[in-house]
């Protein structure tokens, strides 16, 4: 109980400190001056929080100072920060030329000559803004990417690789889509922070341990089904696969509080974290934090950091068509020592990322430094 109260207090204090620094002028002695132009919401916030959390480490490594403005105030000029050497900006989903040009114009007005970085916080692995932004940014930071970069620029049945697979599988009416990739754009890509760096996850990782105690729930599989046609089809298939298991203690359904959800994970042997609109989900990290073995559709095509998707070591994959779903689960349940090892391995990846401050190396390209992530 004390630990949870302490974490909550620290989170409040960090938010107050961040608010106090919001829009602050840069330290004139800083060699690098990073302005973050942000969307103040939960998902994009997970991409921004580590810059603030590791502020002192970034200062020590790059002699960098950080300031932050929300996108609306940056564009309106209600608050102004000048003289950045790097401006990293987020936008809402649905970026168009008009908004791009407004942002770029404002950057040139307030920080001429700054390196320009786009922070793509969106779920899919596609690069739909490559043509729109490619000639105008120095770096493009994305939470996760396709390992095989040659897949970029190829036509898909629908906007994303997931729409392609599930649209074809379920006979949906998708249009072919191809997002063009300008020459040299792939060299600008940086795999940046993802959900692991959220303000309610990252600060807990320095002393994280797999929770002790009984795990009477065999499979945790609370899966929301509503959404676009391909998403509904994919999620309904996942829900049905979990519901079809017999002789096991399986938790399905939705509509519980988040604290109850986490308590269930602490009592679960396996957590099925199905794809969302993109491959990587909050639940992947919540499962690992709470000691449940992460079960998920095969992630071998995805590059992300920290990489908690090493098959058989940090998570257990199932085929996208779920034909091996039941056999995989029953096989895991028959090997409790293996489950314990996988759960511990996954948490070790997250704790190493946090305690060794891997993020500080991860964002080296923003400061014009060669990346040295271990």
C-alpha positions in Angstrom: 0.0 0.0 0.0 2.8 2.4 1.0 4.5 1.8 -2.4 1.4 2.6 -4.4 0.8 5.8 -2.3 4.4 6.8 -2.9 4.2 6.3 -6.6 0.9 8.3 -6.8 2.5 11.2 -4.8 5.6 11.2 -7.0 3.4 11.3 -10.1 1.6 14.3 -8.7 4.9 16.0 -8.0 6.2 15.3 -11.4 3.1 16.7 -13.0 3.4 19.9 -11.0 7.1 20.3 -11.9 6.3 19.7 -15.6 3.5 22.3 -15.4 5.9 24.8 -13.8 8.4 24.3 -16.5 5.8 24.4 -19.3 6.7 27.1 -21.8 9.9 28.1 -19.9 12.7 29.9 -21.7 15.8 27.8 -22.5 18.8 27.8 -20.3 21.2 30.2 -22.2 24.1 27.8 -21.3 22.5 24.8 -23.0 24.2 23.4 -26.1 21.1 21.7 -27.3 17.7 23.3 -26.8 14.8 20.9 -27.5 11.3 22.3 -27.9 8.5 19.6 -27.6 5.3 20.6 -29.3 2.7 18.2 -28.0 -0.8 16.8 -27.9 -1.8 16.8 -24.2 -3.5 13.4 -24.2 -2.8 10.0 -22.7 -1.5 8.1 -25.7 0.7 10.8 -27.3 1.8 11.7 -23.7 3.6 8.3 -23.4 5.9 9.5 -26.1 6.7 12.8 -24.4 7.0 11.8 -20.7 10.5 10.2 -21.0 12.0 13.5 -22.2 10.8 15.1 -19.0 11.6 12.0 -16.8 15.2 11.8 -18.1 15.7 15.6 -18.2 18.8 15.5 -16.0 20.3 12.6 -18.0 19.7 14.3 -21.3 21.3 17.5 -19.9 24.4 15.5 -18.7 24.7 13.5 -22.0 23.9 16.2 -24.6 24.0 19.5 -22.6 20.4 19.7 -23.6 17.6 21.8 -22.1 13.9 21.0 -22.7 10.8 23.2 -23.0 7.3 22.2 -24.0 4.3 23.8 -25.6 1.0 22.3 -26.6 0.3 22.4 -30.3 -2.6 24.8 -30.1 -0.8 27.4 -28.1 2.3 27.0 -30.2 0.3 27.7 -33.4 -1.7 30.5 -31.8 1.3 32.2 -30.3 -0.4 32.5 -26.9 2.9 31.2 -25.4 6.2 31.5 -27.3 9.6 29.7 -26.8 12.3 30.9 -29.1 15.8 29.7 -30.0 15.4 25.9 -30.1 18.1 23.9 -31.9 15.6 21.0 -32.2 11.8 21.2 -32.5 10.0 17.9 -32.2 6.2 18.1 -32.8 3.2 16.0 -32.6 -0.1 16.4 -34.4 -3.6 14.9 -34.2 -4.4 12.0 -36.5 -5.4 13.4 -39.9 -2.5 15.6 -40.7 -2.9 17.6 -43.9 -0.8 20.1 -45.9 -2.4 23.2 -44.3 -1.6 22.1 -40.7 1.9 20.9 -41.8 2.6 24.3 -43.3 1.3 26.2 -40.3 3.6 24.2 -38.0 6.7 24.5 -40.2 6.1 28.3 -40.7 5.8 28.7 -36.9 9.0 26.7 -36.3 11.0 28.8 -38.8 9.6 32.0 -37.2 10.5 31.1 -33.6 13.6 28.8 -34.1 15.2 29.4 -37.5 17.7 26.7 -38.4 16.4 24.2 -35.9 16.4 20.5 -36.7 12.8 19.5 -37.3 11.5 16.1 -35.9 8.1 14.6 -36.3 6.8 12.5 -33.4 4.4 9.9 -34.9 2.4 8.5 -31.9 -0.2 6.6 -34.0 -0.9 2.9 -33.7 -0.4 1.5 -37.2 3.1 0.6 -38.5 2.4 2.4 -41.8 4.1 5.6 -42.9 1.1 7.4 -44.3 2.7 10.8 -43.7 6.1 10.0 -45.4 5.3 12.0 -48.6 3.7 14.8 -46.7 6.5 15.3 -44.3 9.5 13.6 -45.9 11.1 16.7 -47.5 10.4 18.9 -44.5 11.7 17.0 -41.5 15.2 15.9 -40.5 13.9 12.9 -38.5 10.7 10.9 -38.2 10.2 9.2 -34.9 7.7 6.3 -34.7 6.8 4.1 -31.8 7.3 0.9 -33.9 8.1 0.0 -37.4 8.0 -2.9 -39.8 11.3 -4.8 -39.5 11.3 -5.3 -43.3 11.5 -1.8 -44.5 11.0 -3.0 -48.1 7.3 -3.5 -47.3 6.9 0.3 -47.1 5.7 1.8 -50.3 3.9 -1.5 -51.3 0.1 -1.6 -51.9 -2.1 -2.9 -49.1 -5.8 -3.9 -49.1 -6.8 -1.0 -46.8 -4.7 1.5 -45.0 -2.6 -0.9 -42.9 -1.1 -4.3 -42.8 -3.7 -5.4 -40.3 -6.5 -4.1 -42.5 -5.0 -6.1 -45.3 -4.8 -9.4 -43.5 -8.2 -9.3 -41.7 -9.9 -7.6 -44.6 -8.9 -10.4 -47.0 -9.6 -13.1 -44.3 -13.2 -11.8 -43.7 -14.0 -10.7 -47.2 -14.4 -7.0 -46.4 -14.8 -4.2 -48.9 -11.4 -2.4 -48.6 -9.8 -0.2 -51.2 -6.2 -0.7 -52.3 -3.9 1.9 -50.7 -0.3 2.7 -51.3 1.6 5.3 -49.2 4.5 6.6 -51.2 8.0 6.7 -49.6 10.2 9.6 -50.8 13.9 8.9 -51.6 16.0 9.0 -48.5 13.0 8.9 -46.1 13.8 5.6 -44.6 17.1 6.9 -43.5 15.3 9.5 -41.3 13.4 6.9 -39.3 14.0 6.5 -35.6 12.3 3.9 -33.4 11.2 6.0 -30.5 9.4 5.5 -27.1 6.1 3.6 -26.9 3.7 2.7 -24.1 6.5 1.5 -21.9 7.4 5.1 -21.2 4.0 6.2 -20.0 3.9 8.2 -16.8 2.2 5.4 -14.9 4.6 2.7 -16.2 8.2 4.0 -16.6 8.6 5.3 -13.0 7.6 1.9 -11.6 10.3 0.0 -13.4 13.4 0.7 -11.5 12.3 -1.6 -8.6 9.8 -3.7 -10.5 9.3 -7.3 -9.4 6.9 -10.0 -10.6 4.0 -10.0 -8.1 4.0 -13.0 -5.8 0.9 -15.0 -4.9 -1.5 -17.4 -6.5 -2.7 -17.0 -10.1 -6.0 -18.9 -10.2 -7.0 -17.3 -13.6 -5.7 -19.4 -16.4 -6.3 -16.9 -19.2 -7.2 -13.2 -19.0 -8.9 -12.2 -22.2 -11.1 -9.2 -21.8 -11.5 -8.1 -25.4 -13.6 -5.1 -26.6 -15.2 -5.9 -29.9 -16.8 -2.7 -31.2 -15.1 -0.6 -33.9 -14.5 -0.5 -37.6 -15.5 -3.6 -39.6 -12.1 -5.2 -39.8 -11.4 -4.5 -36.2 -14.7 -6.0 -35.1 -14.0 -9.1 -37.1 -10.6 -9.5 -35.7 -11.6 -8.9 -32.1 -14.7 -11.0 -32.3 -12.6 -13.9 -33.6 -10.2 -13.4 -30.6 -13.1 -13.2 -28.1 -14.7 -16.4 -29.6 -11.4 -18.3 -29.3 -11.1 -17.4 -25.6 -14.8 -18.2 -24.9 -14.4 -21.6 -26.7 -11.9 -22.9 -24.2 -13.3 -25.5 -21.8 -12.1 -26.7 -18.4 -10.1 -23.6 -17.8 -10.6 -20.5 -15.7 -11.0 -17.8 -18.4 -11.9 -14.2 -17.8 -13.6 -12.4 -20.7 -16.0 -9.5 -21.0 -15.4 -5.7 -20.5 -16.6 -2.9 -18.4 -14.5 -3.1 -15.2 -12.5 -0.4 -13.5 -8.8 -0.2 -14.4 -7.6 -1.1 -10.8 -9.8 -4.2 -11.0 -8.4 -5.0 -14.4 -4.8 -4.8 -13.0 -5.7 -6.9 -10.0 -7.0 -9.6 -12.3 -3.7 -9.6 -14.2 -1.9 -10.1 -11.0 -4.0 -13.2 -10.5 -3.6 -14.5 -14.1 -1.2 -17.0 -15.5 -1.6 -15.8 -19.1 -2.9 -12.6 -20.7 -4.1 -12.6 -24.3 -3.4 -9.1 -25.6 -5.0 -9.1 -29.0 -4.0 -6.5 -31.7 -5.7 -3.2 -31.5 -5.8 -0.7 -34.4 -2.0 -1.3 -34.3 0.0 -4.2 -33.1 1.3 -2.7 -29.8 -1.2 -2.2 -27.0 -1.2 -0.8 -23.4 -2.1 -4.3 -22.2 1.2 -5.8 -23.4 3.0 -3.8 -20.8 0.3 -4.1 -18.1 0.5 -7.8 -18.4 4.3 -7.8 -18.1 4.2 -5.4 -15.1 1.8 -7.7 -13.3 3.5 -11.0 -14.0 1.2 -12.6 -16.5 2.7 -14.3 -19.6 2.0 -12.2 -22.6 0.2 -14.1 -25.4 -0.3 -12.3 -28.6 -0.6 -12.7 -32.4 2.9 -13.1 -33.9 4.9 -9.9 -33.6 8.0 -11.0 -35.5 7.4 -8.3 -38.2 7.6 -5.4 -35.7 10.6 -3.5 -34.5 10.1 -1.6 -31.2 12.3 -0.6 -28.2 12.3 -1.9 -25.5 11.7 -5.2 -27.4 9.4 -7.3 -25.3 8.3 -9.3 -28.3 11.0 -12.0 -28.5 9.1 -15.2 -29.2 9.3 -17.9 -26.5 11.5 -15.7 -24.4 9.5 -12.6 -23.4 6.1 -13.4 -24.9 4.4 -16.3 -26.6 3.1 -15.8 -30.2 0.0 -17.4 -31.8 -0.8 -17.4 -35.5 -2.8 -14.5 -36.8 -5.6 -17.0 -37.7 -5.5 -18.4 -34.2 -5.4 -22.0 -35.4 -2.8 -22.8 -32.7 -4.5 -20.8 -30.0 -5.9 -23.6 -27.7 -2.9 -25.8 -28.1 -0.5 -23.0 -27.2 -2.4 -22.0 -24.1 -2.8 -25.6 -22.8 0.9 -26.2 -23.5 1.9 -23.1 -21.5 -0.4 -24.1 -18.6 1.3 -27.5 -18.5 4.7 -25.8 -18.0 4.5 -23.4 -15.0 8.2 -23.0 -14.7 8.4 -21.9 -18.3 5.6 -19.4 -17.7 7.5 -18.0 -14.7 10.7 -17.7 -16.8 8.9 -15.9 -19.6 7.2 -13.5 -17.3 10.5 -12.7 -15.5 12.4 -12.3 -18.8 9.8 -9.8 -20.1 9.9 -7.7 -16.9 13.7 -7.8 -17.0 13.7 -6.2 -20.4 11.6 -3.3 -19.1 13.6 -2.8 -16.0 16.9 -2.8 -17.9 15.5 -0.2 -20.3 14.5 2.0 -17.3 17.5 1.5 -15.0 20.1 1.8 -17.7 18.4 4.8 -19.2 18.4 3.3 -22.6 16.0 6.1 -23.8 18.8 8.6 -23.5 20.8 6.7 -26.2 17.6 5.9 -28.2 17.0 9.6 -28.9 20.6 10.5 -29.7 19.8 11.3 -33.4 17.5 14.1 -32.3 20.7 15.8 -30.9 22.8 15.0 -34.0 24.6 12.2 -32.2 25.1 8.7 -33.6 22.7 6.3 -31.8 24.5 3.8 -29.5 21.5 1.8 -28.1 22.8 -1.5 -26.5 
